[in-house]
Amino acid sequence: MYLRHRRFWRLDAGVKWTFAAGKAELSVKGNDLFDSMTPVSKVDFGEQRLRMGNDFHTRNVTVNFVYRFGGYKDRERKKVDTSRFGH
């Protein structure tokens, strides 16, 4: 019987830039850059020849932009009345 599996590994990377006096942020992230987390197995047994692969892929790239507007002030909140909880 002959059984072979491809090794699983992955390489992720990301970069983040902060600018505009700390109000703006741009980030780029990449996951599984070489698409190496997709399993593939081969089996040779007697007259059987099998190659098993999956159709799911984990490789992706994400771009994120955040801008923090000035002037935000957290409002004062009332305390929650917990007397009815029996504590």
DRENDO-1510 file (C-alpha; in Angstrom, 1 decimal, always signed):
<recs>
REC; n; res; u; v; w
REC; 1; MET; +0.0; +0.0; +0.0 .
REC; 2; TYR; +1.3; +3.4; -0.9 .
REC; 3; LEU; +0.0; +6.5; +0.9 .
REC; 4; ARG; +1.3; +10.0; +0.5 .
REC; 5; HIS; +0.1; +13.3; +2.1 .
REC; 6; ARG; +1.2; +16.8; +1.2 .
REC; 7; ARG; +2.6; +18.6; +4.2 .
REC; 8; PHE; +0.5; +21.4; +5.7 .
REC; 9; TRP; +2.0; +24.8; +6.5 .
REC; 10; ARG; +1.1; +28.4; +6.1 .
REC; 11; LEU; +2.7; +31.8; +5.9 .
REC; 12; ASP; +0.7; +34.9; +7.1 .
REC; 13; ALA; +2.0; +38.5; +6.9 .
REC; 14; GLY; +0.6; +41.9; +7.6 .
REC; 15; VAL; +1.6; +45.6; +7.5 .
REC; 16; LYS; +0.0; +48.5; +9.2 .
REC; 17; TRP; +0.5; +52.3; +8.6 .
REC; 18; THR; -0.7; +55.0; +10.9 .
REC; 19; PHE; -0.8; +58.5; +9.6 .
REC; 20; ALA; -2.7; +61.9; +9.7 .
REC; 21; ALA; -1.5; +62.5; +13.3 .
REC; 22; GLY; -2.7; +59.1; +14.4 .
REC; 23; LYS; -6.3; +59.5; +13.2 .
REC; 24; ALA; -5.9; +57.3; +10.1 .
REC; 25; GLU; -4.8; +53.7; +9.9 .
REC; 26; LEU; -4.3; +51.5; +6.8 .
REC; 27; SER; -3.6; +47.8; +7.2 .
REC; 28; VAL; -3.0; +45.0; +4.7 .
REC; 29; LYS; -3.0; +41.3; +5.8 .
REC; 30; GLY; -2.5; +38.1; +3.9 .
REC; 31; ASN; -3.2; +34.6; +5.1 .
REC; 32; ASP; -1.8; +31.4; +3.7 .
REC; 33; LEU; +0.1; +33.3; +1.0 .
REC; 34; PHE; +1.4; +30.1; -0.8 .
REC; 35; ASP; -2.0; +28.3; -0.5 .
REC; 36; SER; -0.3; +25.4; +1.3 .
REC; 37; MET; -3.1; +24.6; +3.8 .
REC; 38; THR; -5.2; +22.7; +1.3 .
REC; 39; PRO; -4.7; +19.0; +1.9 .
REC; 40; VAL; -4.1; +16.5; -0.9 .
REC; 41; SER; -3.7; +12.8; -0.3 .
REC; 42; LYS; -2.8; +10.0; -2.8 .
REC; 43; VAL; -3.4; +6.3; -2.2 .
REC; 44; ASP; -2.2; +3.4; -4.4 .
REC; 45; PHE; -3.5; +0.1; -3.1 .
REC; 46; GLY; -3.8; -2.9; -5.4 .
REC; 47; GLU; -5.7; -1.6; -8.5 .
REC; 48; GLN; -7.1; +1.4; -6.6 .
REC; 49; ARG; -5.6; +4.8; -7.4 .
REC; 50; LEU; -7.1; +7.6; -5.3 .
REC; 51; ARG; -6.3; +11.3; -5.2 .
REC; 52; MET; -8.2; +13.2; -2.5 .
REC; 53; GLY; -8.3; +17.0; -2.4 .
REC; 54; ASN; -10.5; +19.5; -0.8 .
REC; 55; ASP; -12.1; +22.5; -2.5 .
REC; 56; PHE; -11.8; +24.9; +0.5 .
REC; 57; HIS; -9.0; +27.4; +0.4 .
REC; 58; THR; -7.6; +29.5; +3.2 .
REC; 59; ARG; -5.6; +32.0; +1.2 .
REC; 60; ASN; -7.0; +35.6; +1.4 .
REC; 61; VAL; -5.9; +39.2; +1.5 .
REC; 62; THR; -7.6; +41.8; +3.6 .
REC; 63; VAL; -7.3; +45.6; +3.3 .
REC; 64; ASN; -8.7; +47.7; +6.2 .
REC; 65; PHE; -8.9; +51.5; +6.6 .
REC; 66; VAL; -9.9; +53.2; +9.8 .
REC; 67; TYR; -10.3; +57.0; +10.4 .
REC; 68; ARG; -11.0; +58.3; +13.8 .
REC; 69; PHE; -13.0; +61.5; +13.7 .
REC; 70; GLY; -12.2; +64.1; +16.4 .
REC; 71; GLY; -14.6; +65.5; +19.0 .
REC; 72; TYR; -16.1; +62.2; +20.3 .
REC; 73; LYS; -16.9; +62.3; +24.0 .
REC; 74; ASP; -18.3; +59.3; +25.8 .
REC; 75; ARG; -21.5; +60.2; +27.5 .
REC; 76; GLU; -22.1; +59.6; +31.1 .
REC; 77; ARG; -24.4; +56.6; +31.7 .
REC; 78; LYS; -26.7; +55.9; +34.7 .
REC; 79; LYS; -25.8; +52.9; +36.8 .
REC; 80; VAL; -27.9; +49.8; +36.3 .
REC; 81; ASP; -30.4; +49.2; +39.2 .
REC; 82; THR; -29.5; +45.7; +40.4 .
REC; 83; SER; -31.6; +45.8; +43.6 .
REC; 84; ARG; -34.2; +43.5; +42.0 .
REC; 85; PHE; -31.6; +40.8; +41.4 .
REC; 86; GLY; -31.4; +40.0; +45.1 .
REC; 87; HIS; -27.8; +41.0; +45.6 .
</recs>
